[in-house]
């Protein structure tokens, strides 16, 4: 009976979390539709979540492309199928590995930071102060963060795809001794535009998921500094789960 009761409590907790995230998403979408969000806050967040994230995204993408080429290197050496090197690495990076790894990196850096910021504002009563001044925190803080994360993760995914292919070409040239032009010819001849568009779609979806989850946990903080820590931890875990769930759904639909 205790096990059944524990399962029931866990199910209720999960249901409460899913319901809360859904309601937060609906409130954000309503705020976006009203077009009354804070423009200055939006520009500030575009800089914070986008410009400051591109160095780590570039590093992640370079090594992602390199790893994809190294993984297929043994097969290329055995068969001499150098023309397939660009296709294999490009397909994996553009459609699957690139968006997921960049999304996880974005979640750990931007999503966690967003939860910590909103959570700190909640426990220090800054959100209540905004409401006392007749400023809606949803329009002033949350909607700008949502728009910034969605737009910037789209752009960062596109940037990451480029540098992942560059990393693959460099690895092909200097480690597998396959000319970088052969690598890019394999990418271009494979007609990977559909995979590229699927990857960008995943970037937009991941950005929306991370922003909604991070805002939900940030606005729901209670219990002081310890509560902020718990919220950040929950945000990172839930965002990662959301990324893999949406990755599965989009991949299934695209195929």
C-alpha positions as CSV (number, residue, x, y, z in Angstrom):
1,X,0.0,0.0,0.0
2,X,2.9,2.4,0.8
3,X,4.3,1.7,-2.7
4,X,1.0,2.4,-4.3
5,X,0.6,5.6,-2.3
6,X,4.1,6.8,-3.3
7,X,3.4,6.1,-6.9
8,X,0.1,8.0,-6.6
9,X,1.9,11.0,-5.0
10,X,4.5,11.0,-7.7
11,X,1.9,10.9,-10.4
12,X,0.1,13.8,-8.9
13,X,3.4,15.8,-8.7
14,X,4.2,15.1,-12.3
15,X,0.6,16.0,-13.4
16,X,0.8,19.2,-11.4
17,X,4.1,20.1,-13.0
18,X,2.9,19.4,-16.5
19,X,-0.3,21.4,-15.9
20,X,1.7,24.3,-14.5
21,X,4.1,24.3,-17.5
22,X,1.1,24.2,-19.9
23,X,-0.6,27.1,-18.2
24,X,2.7,29.1,-18.2
25,X,3.0,28.5,-21.9
26,X,-0.5,29.6,-22.6
27,X,0.0,32.8,-20.6
28,X,3.3,33.5,-22.5
29,X,1.6,32.9,-25.9
30,X,-1.2,35.3,-24.9
31,X,1.4,37.9,-24.0
32,X,3.1,37.4,-27.3
33,X,-0.2,37.8,-29.1
34,X,-0.9,41.1,-27.3
35,X,2.4,42.6,-28.6
36,X,2.7,44.6,-25.4
37,X,5.9,43.2,-24.0
38,X,8.9,45.3,-23.0
39,X,11.1,45.9,-26.0
40,X,14.2,47.1,-24.1
41,X,14.1,43.9,-22.0
42,X,13.8,41.9,-25.1
43,X,16.9,43.5,-26.7
44,X,18.8,43.0,-23.4
45,X,17.9,39.3,-23.3
46,X,18.8,38.8,-27.0
47,X,22.3,39.9,-26.1
48,X,22.5,37.9,-22.9
49,X,21.2,34.6,-24.2
50,X,22.5,34.9,-27.8
51,X,25.7,36.9,-28.1
52,X,27.2,35.6,-24.9
53,X,26.4,32.0,-25.8
54,X,28.0,31.8,-29.3
55,X,31.6,31.0,-28.1
56,X,30.5,27.9,-26.2
57,X,28.1,26.9,-29.1
58,X,31.0,27.2,-31.6
59,X,33.3,25.0,-29.4
60,X,30.5,22.5,-28.9
61,X,29.8,22.4,-32.7
62,X,33.4,22.1,-33.7
63,X,34.0,19.0,-31.5
64,X,30.6,17.5,-32.5
65,X,31.5,17.6,-36.1
66,X,35.0,16.3,-35.4
67,X,33.6,13.4,-33.3
68,X,31.1,12.4,-36.1
69,X,34.0,12.2,-38.6
70,X,36.2,10.2,-36.2
71,X,33.5,7.7,-35.5
72,X,33.1,7.0,-39.2
73,X,36.8,7.1,-39.9
74,X,37.4,3.4,-39.4
75,X,34.7,2.5,-41.9
76,X,36.1,5.0,-44.4
77,X,39.6,3.6,-44.1
78,X,38.4,0.0,-44.6
79,X,36.2,0.7,-47.6
80,X,37.7,3.8,-49.1
81,X,34.3,5.3,-49.3
82,X,35.5,8.9,-48.7
83,X,32.5,10.3,-50.6
84,X,30.2,9.1,-47.9
85,X,32.1,10.9,-45.1
86,X,30.5,14.2,-45.7
87,X,27.0,12.6,-46.1
88,X,27.3,10.7,-42.8
89,X,28.7,13.5,-40.7
90,X,26.3,16.1,-42.3
91,X,23.2,14.0,-41.9
92,X,24.0,13.2,-38.2
93,X,25.0,16.8,-37.3
94,X,22.3,18.7,-39.2
95,X,19.3,16.6,-38.3
96,X,20.1,15.1,-34.9
97,X,23.3,15.5,-32.9
98,X,23.9,19.2,-33.5
99,X,20.5,20.6,-32.4
100,X,20.3,18.2,-29.4
101,X,23.8,19.0,-28.0
102,X,23.4,22.8,-28.6
103,X,20.0,22.6,-27.0
104,X,21.4,20.8,-23.9
105,X,24.2,23.3,-23.7
106,X,21.8,26.2,-24.0
107,X,19.6,24.7,-21.3
108,X,22.5,24.4,-18.9
109,X,23.7,27.9,-19.5
110,X,20.7,30.0,-20.3
111,X,17.7,28.1,-18.9
112,X,19.4,27.6,-15.5
113,X,20.4,31.2,-15.3
114,X,16.9,32.4,-16.2
115,X,15.4,30.3,-13.5
116,X,17.9,31.6,-11.0
117,X,17.2,35.2,-12.0
118,X,13.4,34.9,-11.8
119,X,13.6,32.8,-8.6
120,X,15.8,35.4,-6.9
121,X,13.3,38.1,-7.9
122,X,10.5,36.0,-6.5
123,X,12.1,35.4,-3.1
124,X,13.3,39.0,-2.7
125,X,9.8,40.2,-3.6
126,X,10.9,42.2,-6.7
127,X,8.0,40.6,-8.6
128,X,5.6,41.9,-6.0
129,X,7.1,45.3,-6.3
130,X,6.5,45.3,-10.1
131,X,2.9,44.4,-9.5
132,X,2.6,47.2,-7.0
133,X,3.7,49.6,-9.7
134,X,1.1,48.1,-12.1
135,X,3.8,46.4,-14.2
136,X,2.9,42.8,-15.3
137,X,5.9,40.6,-14.7
138,X,4.7,38.3,-17.5
139,X,4.9,41.1,-20.0
140,X,7.9,42.8,-18.6
141,X,10.1,39.8,-17.8
142,X,8.8,36.5,-19.1
143,X,7.7,37.2,-22.6
144,X,10.9,39.0,-23.6
145,X,12.9,36.0,-22.3
146,X,10.7,33.6,-24.3
147,X,11.1,35.5,-27.5
148,X,14.9,35.9,-27.0
149,X,15.4,32.2,-26.3
150,X,13.4,31.0,-29.3
151,X,15.0,33.4,-31.8
152,X,18.5,32.9,-30.5
153,X,18.4,29.1,-30.3
154,X,17.3,29.1,-33.9
155,X,20.2,31.3,-34.9
156,X,22.7,29.4,-32.7
157,X,21.6,26.1,-34.2
158,X,22.3,27.5,-37.7
159,X,25.7,28.8,-36.5
160,X,26.4,25.5,-34.8
161,X,25.6,23.6,-38.0
162,X,28.1,25.6,-39.9
163,X,30.9,25.2,-37.4
164,X,30.1,21.5,-37.0
165,X,30.7,21.0,-40.7
166,X,33.9,23.0,-40.4
167,X,35.1,20.8,-37.5
168,X,34.3,17.7,-39.6
169,X,36.2,19.0,-42.6
170,X,39.2,19.9,-40.5
171,X,39.2,16.5,-38.9
172,X,38.8,14.8,-42.3
173,X,41.8,16.8,-43.6
174,X,44.3,16.4,-40.8
175,X,43.3,13.2,-39.1
176,X,41.8,10.9,-41.8
177,X,43.9,12.4,-44.6
178,X,40.7,13.0,-46.7
179,X,40.7,16.3,-48.5
180,X,38.3,18.9,-47.0
181,X,36.9,19.5,-50.5
182,X,35.9,15.9,-50.7
183,X,34.1,16.2,-47.4
184,X,32.1,19.3,-48.5
185,X,31.4,17.7,-51.9
186,X,29.8,14.8,-50.0
187,X,27.7,17.2,-47.9
188,X,26.5,19.2,-50.9
189,X,25.9,16.2,-53.2
190,X,23.7,14.6,-50.5
191,X,21.0,17.3,-50.7
192,X,20.6,17.6,-46.9
193,X,18.4,20.7,-47.0
194,X,15.4,18.7,-45.5
195,X,17.6,17.5,-42.6
196,X,18.9,21.1,-42.1
197,X,15.3,22.4,-41.9
198,X,14.4,19.7,-39.4
199,X,17.3,20.7,-37.3
200,X,16.3,24.3,-37.3
201,X,12.7,23.3,-36.4
202,X,14.1,21.4,-33.4
203,X,16.1,24.5,-32.4
204,X,12.9,26.7,-32.3
205,X,11.0,24.0,-30.4
206,X,13.8,23.4,-27.9
207,X,14.1,27.2,-27.4
208,X,10.4,27.4,-26.6
209,X,10.5,24.4,-24.3
210,X,13.6,25.6,-22.4
211,X,12.1,29.1,-22.0
212,X,8.7,28.0,-20.7
213,X,10.2,25.4,-18.3
214,X,12.8,27.9,-16.9
215,X,10.2,30.6,-16.4
216,X,7.8,28.2,-14.8
217,X,10.3,27.0,-12.2
218,X,11.6,30.6,-11.7
219,X,8.2,32.0,-11.0
220,X,7.3,29.1,-8.7
221,X,10.3,29.4,-6.3
222,X,9.6,29.3,-2.6
223,X,11.7,28.6,0.4
224,X,14.5,31.2,0.0
225,X,17.9,30.5,-1.4
226,X,17.5,26.7,-1.0
227,X,14.3,27.0,-3.1
228,X,16.2,28.8,-5.9
229,X,18.7,25.9,-6.0
230,X,16.0,23.3,-6.2
231,X,14.3,25.2,-9.0
232,X,17.5,25.4,-11.0
233,X,18.1,21.7,-10.6
234,X,14.5,20.9,-11.6
235,X,14.7,23.2,-14.6
236,X,17.8,21.6,-16.0
237,X,16.4,18.1,-15.6
238,X,13.0,18.9,-17.0
239,X,14.5,20.9,-19.9
240,X,16.7,17.9,-20.8
241,X,13.7,15.6,-20.7
242,X,11.7,18.0,-22.8
243,X,14.5,18.3,-25.4
244,X,14.6,14.5,-25.9
245,X,10.8,14.2,-26.0
246,X,10.4,16.9,-28.6
247,X,13.4,15.5,-30.5
248,X,11.6,12.1,-30.7
249,X,8.3,13.7,-31.8
250,X,9.8,15.9,-34.5
251,X,12.0,13.1,-35.8
252,X,9.0,10.8,-36.0
253,X,6.9,13.4,-37.8
254,X,9.7,14.3,-40.2
255,X,10.2,10.6,-41.2
